[in-house]
Amino acid sequence: MEREKLKSRLGFILLSAGCAIGIGNVWKFPYIAGQGGGGAFVLFYLLFLVILGLPIMTMEFAVGRASRKSPVRAYQALEKPGQKWHIHGYLTLIGCYLLMMFYTTVAGWMLHYFYMTATGKLADLNADQVAGKFTEMLADPGVMTFWMVFVVALGIFVCAKGLQNGLERVTKVMMIALLVIMVVLAVNSLFMPGAKEGLSFFLVPDFGRMKEVGVVNTLVSAMNQAFFTLSLGIGAMSIFGSYIGKEHSLLGESARIVVLDTFVAITAGLIIFPACFTYGVDQTSGPSLIFITLPNIFANMAMGRLWGSLFFLFMAFAALSTVLAVFENIICCGMELTGCSRKKSSLVNFVLITLLSLPCVLGYNVWAWDGFAVFGGAVLDLEDFLVSNLFLPLGSLVYLLFCVTKYGWGWDNYKKEVNTGKGLKMHDWMRGYLTCVLPVIVLFIFAFGIYDKFFA
């Protein structure tokens, strides 16, 4: 069967950027940037994005484009006879399922808050009542299940329509809408009374604040965020590499995706910090900022229902863009493993992903258990730990070693593929860094994540 292809270069860039952006980028980045010295953190983040995330992204794309296969079959097309790299292909599929086991629930939260804000259910509530709405949602398995199933059904429906007519067409509209909404929200924030203080807190380097948190901690946080923001290591990017032609070099395409991902992260800060300073609330309160603090701000803001609805619509689009991208990966892997049609793979995965997502939903209410406290308190935290601390760093390391060492695909094959087409090129002088230094950095990120979770 002939390989499906994306219709346009824009579709490839928006799909890949949509997968990378996700909700972690728009709620976690402003939070850790605020803690880590504002502009000081942002500078180090940008540096690590270029030297860490960018090269590994080119490797995932190269493996996908050269093999013309889904991640579960890509290694078999490129590895030498007798090698076992293809085992990682099956692990990428497990990683994608794990990610969706909790991501569908969080995407449902965004849609639920969009619904509550747009219909005025958060209007005229005091601070405690707004906070109670989040607790109320988590405690209600019916509401949580409804939105989770809605997200799964929507994602599967779009992917079942086909690569060009479903996924690419919907993602283009959604991503362009996301970017427009972000710009509108950012411009609105810039006219708030606390805009000057908010922008200063976010963008002006404050090395004093950085020292309070700890210079090493800030550097490691910037490194982690730059690494994890691009969703590398589970084949989520590789699948889109398999759908594109060879007209453009992969380093140039990856750079465009990284720029778009960074634009969204920075713009999220421009939206959030002026509002926080205008209404005198804590800027570093993490996820509660999204579901408790910001709804309180919107409740007290002129035209707050409009701005709140737009904000949660933007957050929902950010979440759904990742859901659609990873669903496509899962569905394509299913098609190649079984030889079934896209529609049959979609239907089977609708049932499978729904069932696999239930533990996360029920982990906040009927299946709540103190044993999850070490991971953060809920089933979601365990699933997030497995993806973020195991599958992403170790998966990225496998892609890296496969592409640059003689025991895998090899430097020459990788360089030839990544440099095919017009645009930025990889050069031989980069080989030493990619072969000797970058694997050590990735191993450090993995080891630090384990240490930080269990021993710090």
Disulfide bonds with the S-S distance in Angstrom:
none
